[in-house]
Amino acid sequence: MCQFFVFMAPDFYEFVDQFGTISDILFNGSAGGLVKLLAVPVPPAHYYSTHGRLSPGRPSAKRKHENLEEQPARDWKRPKVQRGSQLQERKRTGIHTLPTELHDLIIDHLDMEDVFNLCISNRYFWNIGLGRIRDYIMSHLGTWAGERIVCVGEGVHVGDYPPAMYTDDERVRNREQLDEMTLWEFQECEGFNQVVRVRVPDTFYRQLKHPDTASSLRQLGSYASCVLAEARPDLRSFYPDDQPWILRNLTTKEYVRSEAIALEPEHIHGPHIDYIGFGEVLVSRICWTADGTTIGMESKNIRRGVWAGHRFDITTLARHNKETKKGDWRDISKEVAEELAEIWETEFGSNWREETMYGVQYWREEIDCRKDPGLLRARNW
């Protein structure tokens, strides 16, 4: 009888249902789906202002005058009315007359659909709200970064949790739940959500399809193409492949370099690595189940993963060095690469490299034939 596993972020109330055995997950490439959940996006270069900060949509004082002049909804010449012998300027009213600082506050208190509608009303508000739109998109990427995660088998017992999953205080506070349920059963709890696919939220896309949006886009003129690009960005732009990436265990302060585990350098595409990558590293170390007889790898101690319940992220080496100042972190790339080689050689023999590439390619072709749009396709951004 096969034992099935799920990826779970208990604190985040999310899980990914694999419907597969450990062998399936390790050797068919589906573990790459974890990379999407853990890779911390790098804001594209155009996300930064001349001052180098994120959310550059709000115009500088130098540009405010130019931005106001570009507004399609602006009053080019204020009409004046004759009152007696004196000309008085007609007072403008409405949201356009408020200071930029108040516009910022208003946008901060709107939901994203309203922010987007306001932004496409004219170029001034587009520049004001663009940073909020970009922040919103970024917030939906790498959502499991920093969360405690575990790959749970259905054979786990009640009260059997990885040592690093909960602190002593958390165990006391949640004793009733922990003593009555298995970790596998957490996914059935109210509030738990299944992750089907990692993608940019369709909030803005729905708005673009609305009939009223067409007229707003026409008012934006040449800015319309910018709106479309910002609303549906290419996710690959957030994960540059011209710099090295690492998998970090934030709990133990250990990291694994991409070039140390890739079969070939050309298999590395930013955080994604063809055939054997960061996802496979995680699966080999975060599984948790009591029954090892149905996973076929009890000799490798995979069933009681040394990293089960730890916190992780995938980030660039440059960002890691900047954040940590090359502090007390340990590079365990060689150790992990040797473990992976042993696991794969046990499964496929001495030609495990060639067998792995053939097997993953065959599985991907099968998925393409079924036109499965699911989450766990390693490089299907």
C-alpha positions as a Markdown table, in Angstrom:
| # | Residue | x | y | z |
|---|---|---|---|---|
| 1 | Met | 0.0 | 0.0 | 0.0 |
| 2 | Cys | 1.4 | 3.4 | -1.0 |
| 3 | Gln | 1.7 | 6.2 | 1.5 |
| 4 | Phe | 0.8 | 9.7 | 0.3 |
| 5 | Phe | 2.3 | 13.0 | 1.4 |
| 6 | Val | 1.4 | 16.7 | 1.5 |
| 7 | Phe | 3.5 | 19.8 | 1.8 |
| 8 | Met | 2.2 | 21.9 | 4.7 |
| 9 | Ala | 2.8 | 25.3 | 6.2 |
| 10 | Pro | 0.8 | 24.9 | 9.4 |
| 11 | Asp | 1.2 | 28.4 | 10.7 |
| 12 | Phe | 0.2 | 29.8 | 7.3 |
| 13 | Tyr | -2.8 | 27.5 | 7.1 |
| 14 | Glu | -1.9 | 26.2 | 3.6 |
| 15 | Phe | -1.0 | 22.9 | 2.1 |
| 16 | Val | -0.1 | 21.5 | -1.3 |
| 17 | Asp | -1.7 | 18.1 | -1.9 |
| 18 | Gln | 0.8 | 16.0 | -3.9 |
| 19 | Phe | -1.2 | 12.8 | -4.2 |
| 20 | Gly | 2.1 | 11.0 | -4.5 |
| 21 | Thr | 4.6 | 8.9 | -2.7 |
| 22 | Ile | 8.0 | 10.2 | -1.7 |
| 23 | Ser | 9.5 | 8.4 | -4.7 |
| 24 | Asp | 7.1 | 10.2 | -7.0 |
| 25 | Ile | 7.8 | 13.6 | -5.5 |
| 26 | Leu | 11.6 | 13.1 | -5.5 |
| 27 | Phe | 12.1 | 11.7 | -8.9 |
| 28 | Asn | 9.4 | 13.1 | -11.3 |
| 29 | Gly | 10.3 | 16.8 | -10.9 |
| 30 | Ser | 7.2 | 17.8 | -9.0 |
| 31 | Ala | 9.2 | 18.9 | -5.9 |
| 32 | Gly | 10.1 | 22.0 | -8.0 |
| 33 | Gly | 6.7 | 23.5 | -7.0 |
| 34 | Leu | 8.2 | 24.3 | -3.6 |
| 35 | Val | 10.6 | 26.7 | -5.2 |
| 36 | Lys | 7.7 | 28.9 | -6.2 |
| 37 | Leu | 6.5 | 29.1 | -2.7 |
| 38 | Leu | 9.8 | 29.8 | -1.1 |
| 39 | Ala | 11.7 | 32.0 | -3.6 |
| 40 | Val | 11.8 | 35.6 | -2.5 |
| 41 | Pro | 11.3 | 37.8 | -5.5 |
| 42 | Val | 13.8 | 40.4 | -6.6 |
| 43 | Pro | 12.1 | 43.6 | -7.7 |
| 44 | Pro | 13.0 | 44.3 | -11.4 |
| 45 | Ala | 15.2 | 47.2 | -12.0 |
| 46 | His | 12.4 | 49.4 | -13.2 |
| 47 | Tyr | 10.6 | 49.0 | -9.8 |
| 48 | Tyr | 13.2 | 51.4 | -8.3 |
| 49 | Ser | 13.1 | 55.1 | -8.5 |
| 50 | Thr | 16.2 | 57.3 | -9.0 |
| 51 | His | 16.6 | 57.2 | -5.3 |
| 52 | Gly | 16.8 | 53.4 | -5.3 |
| 53 | Arg | 13.7 | 52.6 | -3.3 |
| 54 | Leu | 10.8 | 50.3 | -4.0 |
| 55 | Ser | 7.3 | 51.7 | -4.9 |
| 56 | Pro | 8.5 | 54.5 | -7.1 |
| 57 | Gly | 5.0 | 55.3 | -8.4 |
| 58 | Arg | 4.7 | 58.4 | -6.2 |
| 59 | Pro | 6.1 | 61.3 | -8.1 |
| 60 | Ser | 8.9 | 63.4 | -6.8 |
| 61 | Ala | 8.4 | 67.1 | -6.2 |
| 62 | Lys | 10.4 | 67.8 | -9.4 |
| 63 | Arg | 8.0 | 65.7 | -11.5 |
| 64 | Lys | 4.7 | 66.7 | -9.9 |
| 65 | His | 4.2 | 69.6 | -12.2 |
| 66 | Glu | 4.8 | 67.5 | -15.3 |
| 67 | Asn | 2.6 | 64.8 | -14.1 |
| 68 | Leu | -0.3 | 67.2 | -13.5 |
| 69 | Glu | 0.1 | 68.6 | -16.9 |
| 70 | Glu | -0.3 | 65.1 | -18.4 |
| 71 | Gln | -3.6 | 64.4 | -16.8 |
| 72 | Pro | -6.4 | 63.8 | -19.4 |
| 73 | Ala | -8.9 | 64.8 | -16.8 |
| 74 | Arg | -7.1 | 68.1 | -15.9 |
| 75 | Asp | -8.5 | 71.6 | -16.3 |
| 76 | Trp | -6.2 | 73.2 | -18.8 |
| 77 | Lys | -7.7 | 76.7 | -18.3 |
| 78 | Arg | -9.9 | 77.5 | -15.3 |
| 79 | Pro | -13.1 | 79.2 | -16.5 |
| 80 | Lys | -13.8 | 82.5 | -14.8 |
| 81 | Val | -17.2 | 84.0 | -14.1 |
| 82 | Gln | -18.2 | 87.6 | -14.1 |
| 83 | Arg | -19.6 | 88.8 | -10.8 |
| 84 | Gly | -20.2 | 92.5 | -10.8 |
| 85 | Ser | -17.0 | 94.3 | -11.9 |
| 86 | Gln | -14.7 | 91.6 | -10.5 |
| 87 | Leu | -13.5 | 88.4 | -12.0 |
| 88 | Gln | -13.4 | 85.5 | -9.6 |
| 89 | Glu | -11.7 | 82.3 | -10.2 |
| 90 | Arg | -14.1 | 79.3 | -10.1 |
| 91 | Lys | -13.0 | 77.1 | -7.3 |
| 92 | Arg | -12.2 | 73.5 | -8.2 |
| 93 | Thr | -13.6 | 70.8 | -6.0 |
| 94 | Gly | -13.1 | 67.0 | -5.8 |
| 95 | Ile | -10.4 | 64.6 | -5.1 |
| 96 | His | -8.0 | 66.1 | -7.7 |
| 97 | Thr | -7.6 | 69.2 | -5.6 |
| 98 | Leu | -6.2 | 67.4 | -2.5 |
| 99 | Pro | -2.5 | 67.4 | -1.7 |
| 100 | Thr | -0.5 | 64.4 | -2.9 |
| 101 | Glu | 0.0 | 63.4 | 0.8 |
| 102 | Leu | -3.7 | 63.0 | 1.2 |
| 103 | His | -3.9 | 61.1 | -2.1 |
| 104 | Asp | -1.3 | 58.7 | -0.6 |
| 105 | Leu | -3.4 | 58.2 | 2.5 |
| 106 | Ile | -6.6 | 57.6 | 0.5 |
| 107 | Ile | -4.9 | 55.0 | -1.6 |
| 108 | Asp | -3.5 | 53.3 | 1.5 |
| 109 | His | -7.1 | 52.8 | 2.8 |
| 110 | Leu | -8.6 | 51.4 | -0.4 |
| 111 | Asp | -8.8 | 47.8 | -1.4 |
| 112 | Met | -6.8 | 46.8 | -4.5 |
| 113 | Glu | -9.7 | 46.9 | -7.0 |
| 114 | Asp | -10.5 | 50.4 | -6.0 |
| 115 | Val | -6.9 | 51.4 | -6.1 |
| 116 | Phe | -6.6 | 50.0 | -9.6 |
| 117 | Asn | -9.7 | 51.8 | -10.8 |
| 118 | Leu | -8.5 | 55.1 | -9.4 |
| 119 | Cys | -5.0 | 54.6 | -10.9 |
| 120 | Ile | -6.4 | 54.1 | -14.4 |
| 121 | Ser | -8.6 | 57.2 | -14.2 |
| 122 | Asn | -5.6 | 59.4 | -15.3 |
| 123 | Arg | -1.9 | 59.5 | -15.4 |
| 124 | Tyr | -1.4 | 61.4 | -12.2 |
| 125 | Phe | -3.2 | 58.8 | -10.1 |
| 126 | Trp | -1.4 | 56.0 | -12.1 |
| 127 | Asn | 1.9 | 57.5 | -10.9 |
| 128 | Ile | 0.6 | 57.9 | -7.4 |
| 129 | Gly | -0.7 | 54.4 | -7.0 |
| 130 | Leu | 1.8 | 52.4 | -9.1 |
| 131 | Gly | 3.9 | 51.6 | -6.1 |
| 132 | Arg | 1.0 | 50.1 | -4.2 |
| 133 | Ile | 0.1 | 47.9 | -7.2 |
| 134 | Arg | 3.6 | 46.6 | -7.4 |
| 135 | Asp | 3.8 | 45.9 | -3.7 |
| 136 | Tyr | 0.6 | 44.0 | -4.0 |
| 137 | Ile | 1.9 | 41.8 | -6.7 |
| 138 | Met | 5.2 | 41.2 | -4.8 |
| 139 | Ser | 3.3 | 40.2 | -1.7 |
| 140 | His | 1.8 | 37.2 | -3.6 |
| 141 | Leu | 5.2 | 35.7 | -4.5 |
| 142 | Gly | 7.3 | 33.5 | -2.2 |
| 143 | Thr | 4.4 | 33.3 | 0.3 |
| 144 | Trp | 5.9 | 30.4 | 2.3 |
| 145 | Ala | 9.3 | 32.1 | 2.7 |
| 146 | Gly | 10.1 | 32.2 | 6.4 |
| 147 | Glu | 7.3 | 29.8 | 7.3 |
| 148 | Arg | 7.7 | 26.4 | 9.1 |
| 149 | Ile | 7.1 | 23.7 | 6.5 |
| 150 | Val | 6.9 | 19.9 | 6.6 |
| 151 | Cys | 6.2 | 17.1 | 4.1 |
| 152 | Val | 3.7 | 15.0 | 6.0 |
| 153 | Gly | 2.9 | 11.4 | 5.4 |
| 154 | Glu | -0.5 | 9.9 | 6.1 |
| 155 | Gly | 1.1 | 7.3 | 8.3 |
| 156 | Val | 2.0 | 9.8 | 11.0 |
| 157 | His | 0.6 | 9.2 | 14.5 |
| 158 | Val | -1.4 | 11.4 | 16.9 |
| 159 | Gly | 1.0 | 13.6 | 18.9 |
| 160 | Asp | 3.9 | 12.9 | 16.7 |
| 161 | Tyr | 5.4 | 16.2 | 15.6 |
| 162 | Pro | 8.9 | 17.2 | 14.4 |
| 163 | Pro | 11.0 | 18.6 | 17.3 |
| 164 | Ala | 11.3 | 22.0 | 15.7 |
| 165 | Met | 7.7 | 22.3 | 14.7 |
| 166 | Tyr | 6.5 | 23.9 | 18.0 |
| 167 | Thr | 8.1 | 25.6 | 20.9 |
| 168 | Asp | 7.3 | 24.5 | 24.5 |
| 169 | Asp | 4.9 | 27.4 | 24.9 |
| 170 | Glu | 3.1 | 26.6 | 21.7 |
| 171 | Arg | 2.8 | 22.9 | 22.7 |
| 172 | Val | 1.2 | 24.0 | 26.0 |
| 173 | Arg | -1.1 | 26.5 | 24.3 |
| 174 | Asn | -2.3 | 24.1 | 21.6 |
| 175 | Arg | -2.2 | 20.9 | 23.7 |
| 176 | Glu | -5.8 | 19.9 | 23.1 |
| 177 | Gln | -5.4 | 20.1 | 19.3 |
| 178 | Leu | -2.0 | 18.5 | 19.2 |
| 179 | Asp | -3.1 | 15.6 | 21.4 |
| 180 | Glu | -6.2 | 14.8 | 19.4 |
| 181 | Met | -5.1 | 15.2 | 15.8 |
| 182 | Thr | -2.4 | 13.9 | 13.6 |
| 183 | Leu | -0.3 | 16.4 | 11.6 |
| 184 | Trp | -1.8 | 14.9 | 8.5 |
| 185 | Glu | -5.3 | 15.8 | 9.7 |
| 186 | Phe | -4.4 | 19.5 | 10.0 |
| 187 | Gln | -5.2 | 20.0 | 6.3 |
| 188 | Glu | -8.8 | 19.1 | 7.1 |
| 189 | Cys | -9.2 | 21.8 | 9.7 |
| 190 | Glu | -11.4 | 24.8 | 9.1 |
| 191 | Gly | -9.4 | 27.7 | 7.6 |
| 192 | Phe | -6.8 | 25.5 | 5.9 |
| 193 | Asn | -6.5 | 26.3 | 2.2 |
| 194 | Gln | -5.0 | 24.2 | -0.6 |
| 195 | Val | -2.5 | 25.9 | -2.9 |
| 196 | Val | -3.4 | 25.0 | -6.4 |
| 197 | Arg | -1.0 | 27.3 | -8.3 |
| 198 | Val | 1.4 | 30.1 | -7.7 |
| 199 | Arg | 0.5 | 33.1 | -9.9 |
| 200 | Val | -0.1 | 36.8 | -9.8 |
| 201 | Pro | -3.5 | 37.5 | -8.4 |
| 202 | Asp | -6.1 | 38.1 | -11.1 |
| 203 | Thr | -7.5 | 41.2 | -9.4 |
| 204 | Phe | -6.2 | 43.6 | -12.0 |
| 205 | Tyr | -7.0 | 41.2 | -14.9 |
| 206 | Arg | -10.6 | 41.1 | -13.9 |
| 207 | Gln | -10.7 | 44.9 | -13.8 |
| 208 | Leu | -9.1 | 45.1 | -17.3 |
| 209 | Lys | -11.9 | 42.9 | -18.7 |
| 210 | His | -14.6 | 45.2 | -17.3 |
| 211 | Pro | -16.4 | 47.2 | -20.0 |
| 212 | Asp | -15.8 | 50.5 | -18.2 |
| 213 | Thr | -12.1 | 49.9 | -18.2 |
| 214 | Ala | -11.7 | 50.4 | -21.9 |
| 215 | Ser | -12.7 | 54.1 | -21.8 |
| 216 | Ser | -10.2 | 54.6 | -18.9 |
| 217 | Leu | -7.4 | 53.0 | -20.8 |
| 218 | Arg | -8.1 | 55.3 | -23.8 |
| 219 | Gln | -7.7 | 58.3 | -21.5 |
| 220 | Leu | -4.3 | 57.0 | -20.5 |
| 221 | Gly | -3.2 | 57.1 | -24.1 |
| 222 | Ser | 0.3 | 55.7 | -24.5 |
| 223 | Tyr | 0.3 | 54.7 | -20.8 |
| 224 | Ala | -2.3 | 52.0 | -21.6 |
| 225 | Ser | 0.5 | 49.5 | -22.6 |
| 226 | Cys | 2.2 | 50.2 | -19.3 |
| 227 | Val | -1.0 | 49.4 | -17.4 |
| 228 | Leu | -1.3 | 46.1 | -19.2 |
| 229 | Ala | 2.3 | 45.2 | -18.5 |
| 230 | Glu | 2.1 | 46.1 | -14.8 |
| 231 | Ala | -1.2 | 44.3 | -14.3 |
| 232 | Arg | 0.0 | 41.0 | -15.8 |
| 233 | Pro | 3.8 | 41.0 | -15.3 |
| 234 | Asp | 6.1 | 38.2 | -16.5 |
| 235 | Leu | 7.0 | 36.4 | -13.3 |
| 236 | Arg | 10.4 | 35.4 | -14.7 |
| 237 | Ser | 11.4 | 39.1 | -14.3 |
| 238 | Phe | 11.3 | 38.7 | -10.5 |
| 239 | Tyr | 13.8 | 35.8 | -10.5 |
| 240 | Pro | 16.9 | 36.8 | -12.4 |
| 241 | Asp | 19.1 | 34.0 | -13.7 |
| 242 | Asp | 22.2 | 36.1 | -14.0 |
| 243 | Gln | 23.2 | 35.7 | -10.3 |
| 244 | Pro | 23.5 | 32.7 | -7.9 |
| 245 | Trp | 20.6 | 31.6 | -5.7 |
| 246 | Ile | 20.8 | 29.7 | -2.4 |
| 247 | Leu | 18.3 | 27.7 | -0.3 |
| 248 | Arg | 18.5 | 28.8 | 3.3 |
| 249 | Asn | 17.4 | 27.0 | 6.4 |
| 250 | Leu | 16.6 | 30.0 | 8.6 |
| 251 | Thr | 16.2 | 27.8 | 11.7 |
| 252 | Thr | 19.7 | 26.2 | 11.6 |
| 253 | Lys | 21.4 | 29.0 | 9.7 |
| 254 | Glu | 22.6 | 26.7 | 6.9 |
| 255 | Tyr | 22.5 | 27.2 | 3.2 |
| 256 | Val | 22.8 | 25.2 | -0.1 |
| 257 | Arg | 24.2 | 26.7 | -3.3 |
| 258 | Ser | 22.5 | 26.1 | -6.6 |
| 259 | Glu | 25.7 | 25.3 | -8.5 |
| 260 | Ala | 26.7 | 22.6 | -6.0 |
| 261 | Ile | 23.6 | 20.4 | -6.6 |
| 262 | Ala | 22.8 | 21.1 | -10.3 |
| 263 | Leu | 23.7 | 18.2 | -12.6 |
| 264 | Glu | 25.1 | 20.7 | -15.1 |
| 265 | Pro | 25.5 | 24.5 | -14.9 |
| 266 | Glu | 23.2 | 25.0 | -17.8 |
| 267 | His | 20.4 | 23.5 | -15.8 |
| 268 | Ile | 20.3 | 26.5 | -13.5 |
| 269 | His | 17.7 | 29.1 | -14.2 |
| 270 | Gly | 17.7 | 31.5 | -11.3 |
| 271 | Pro | 16.1 | 29.7 | -8.3 |
| 272 | His | 14.9 | 26.9 | -10.6 |
| 273 | Ile | 17.2 | 24.0 | -11.4 |
| 274 | Asp | 16.3 | 21.3 | -13.9 |
| 275 | Tyr | 16.0 | 17.7 | -12.7 |
| 276 | Ile | 17.5 | 18.0 | -9.2 |
| 277 | Gly | 17.1 | 21.3 | -7.4 |
| 278 | Phe | 16.2 | 23.0 | -4.2 |
| 279 | Gly | 12.8 | 21.3 | -4.1 |
| 280 | Glu | 14.4 | 17.9 | -4.1 |
| 281 | Val | 16.8 | 19.0 | -1.4 |
| 282 | Leu | 13.9 | 20.0 | 0.8 |
| 283 | Val | 11.9 | 16.8 | 0.2 |
| 284 | Ser | 14.9 | 14.7 | 1.2 |
| 285 | Arg | 15.0 | 16.5 | 4.5 |
| 286 | Ile | 11.6 | 17.7 | 5.6 |
| 287 | Cys | 9.5 | 14.5 | 5.5 |
| 288 | Trp | 7.7 | 13.3 | 8.6 |
| 289 | Thr | 5.9 | 10.1 | 9.1 |
| 290 | Ala | 6.0 | 7.1 | 11.4 |
| 291 | Asp | 5.7 | 4.4 | 8.8 |
| 292 | Gly | 8.8 | 4.0 | 6.6 |
| 293 | Thr | 7.9 | 0.7 | 5.0 |
| 294 | Thr | 5.7 | 2.3 | 2.3 |
| 295 | Ile | 8.1 | 5.0 | 1.1 |
| 296 | Gly | 10.8 | 2.7 | 0.0 |
| 297 | Met | 13.6 | 4.7 | 1.5 |
| 298 | Glu | 13.7 | 3.9 | 5.2 |
| 299 | Ser | 17.4 | 3.3 | 5.0 |
| 300 | Lys | 18.0 | 6.9 | 4.2 |
| 301 | Asn | 16.1 | 8.2 | 7.2 |
| 302 | Ile | 13.9 | 10.3 | 4.9 |
| 303 | Arg | 10.8 | 9.5 | 6.9 |
| 304 | Arg | 12.2 | 11.5 | 9.9 |
| 305 | Gly | 13.7 | 14.5 | 8.1 |
| 306 | Val | 16.3 | 16.4 | 9.9 |
| 307 | Trp | 14.8 | 19.7 | 8.6 |
| 308 | Ala | 11.1 | 18.9 | 9.2 |
| 309 | Gly | 9.3 | 21.8 | 10.7 |
| 310 | His | 12.1 | 24.3 | 10.0 |
| 311 | Arg | 11.8 | 27.7 | 8.3 |
| 312 | Phe | 13.2 | 28.3 | 4.8 |
| 313 | Asp | 13.6 | 30.7 | 2.0 |
| 314 | Ile | 15.3 | 30.8 | -1.4 |
| 315 | Thr | 17.1 | 34.0 | -2.1 |
| 316 | Thr | 20.1 | 35.4 | -4.0 |
| 317 | Leu | 23.6 | 34.9 | -2.6 |
| 318 | Ala | 24.1 | 38.7 | -2.9 |
| 319 | Arg | 21.1 | 39.5 | -0.9 |
| 320 | His | 22.0 | 36.9 | 1.7 |
| 321 | Asn | 25.5 | 38.4 | 2.1 |
| 322 | Lys | 24.1 | 41.9 | 2.4 |
| 323 | Glu | 21.5 | 40.8 | 5.1 |
| 324 | Thr | 23.9 | 38.7 | 7.1 |
| 325 | Lys | 27.2 | 40.4 | 6.5 |
| 326 | Lys | 28.6 | 36.9 | 6.0 |
| 327 | Gly | 27.9 | 36.1 | 9.6 |
| 328 | Asp | 27.4 | 32.9 | 11.4 |
| 329 | Trp | 26.0 | 30.7 | 8.6 |
| 330 | Arg | 27.2 | 27.3 | 7.4 |
| 331 | Asp | 27.5 | 26.2 | 3.8 |
| 332 | Ile | 26.4 | 22.6 | 3.7 |
| 333 | Ser | 26.3 | 22.3 | -0.1 |
| 334 | Lys | 28.8 | 19.5 | -0.3 |
| 335 | Glu | 27.1 | 17.5 | 2.4 |
| 336 | Val | 23.7 | 17.8 | 0.7 |
| 337 | Ala | 25.0 | 17.1 | -2.8 |
| 338 | Glu | 26.6 | 13.8 | -1.5 |
| 339 | Glu | 23.3 | 12.8 | 0.2 |
| 340 | Leu | 21.3 | 13.5 | -3.0 |
| 341 | Ala | 23.8 | 11.5 | -5.1 |
| 342 | Glu | 23.5 | 8.5 | -2.7 |
| 343 | Ile | 19.7 | 8.6 | -2.9 |
| 344 | Trp | 19.6 | 8.8 | -6.7 |
| 345 | Glu | 22.2 | 6.2 | -7.2 |
| 346 | Thr | 20.3 | 3.8 | -4.9 |
| 347 | Glu | 17.2 | 4.4 | -7.0 |
| 348 | Phe | 18.7 | 4.4 | -10.5 |
| 349 | Gly | 22.1 | 2.8 | -10.3 |
| 350 | Ser | 25.4 | 4.1 | -11.5 |
| 351 | Asn | 23.8 | 5.9 | -14.5 |
| 352 | Trp | 21.5 | 7.9 | -12.2 |
| 353 | Arg | 22.2 | 11.2 | -13.9 |
| 354 | Glu | 21.1 | 10.1 | -17.3 |
| 355 | Glu | 18.1 | 8.1 | -15.9 |
| 356 | Thr | 17.0 | 11.1 | -13.9 |
| 357 | Met | 16.9 | 13.5 | -16.9 |
| 358 | Tyr | 15.1 | 10.9 | -19.0 |
| 359 | Gly | 12.5 | 10.2 | -16.3 |
| 360 | Val | 11.7 | 13.8 | -15.6 |
| 361 | Gln | 11.4 | 14.7 | -19.3 |
| 362 | Tyr | 9.0 | 11.7 | -19.8 |
| 363 | Trp | 6.9 | 12.9 | -16.9 |
| 364 | Arg | 6.7 | 16.5 | -18.2 |
| 365 | Glu | 5.6 | 15.2 | -21.6 |
| 366 | Glu | 2.8 | 13.2 | -19.9 |
| 367 | Ile | 1.7 | 16.3 | -18.0 |
| 368 | Asp | 1.7 | 18.4 | -21.3 |
| 369 | Cys | -0.4 | 15.7 | -23.0 |
| 370 | Arg | -3.0 | 16.1 | -20.2 |
| 371 | Lys | -2.7 | 19.9 | -20.3 |
| 372 | Asp | -2.5 | 19.9 | -16.5 |
| 373 | Pro | -2.1 | 23.6 | -15.3 |
| 374 | Gly | -1.2 | 22.6 | -11.8 |
| 375 | Leu | 1.2 | 24.1 | -9.3 |
| 376 | Leu | 3.9 | 21.6 | -9.3 |
| 377 | Arg | 5.6 | 22.2 | -12.7 |
| 378 | Ala | 9.0 | 23.5 | -11.7 |
| 379 | Arg | 9.4 | 26.2 | -14.3 |
| 380 | Asn | 5.8 | 26.9 | -15.4 |
| 381 | Trp | 5.7 | 30.5 | -14.3 |
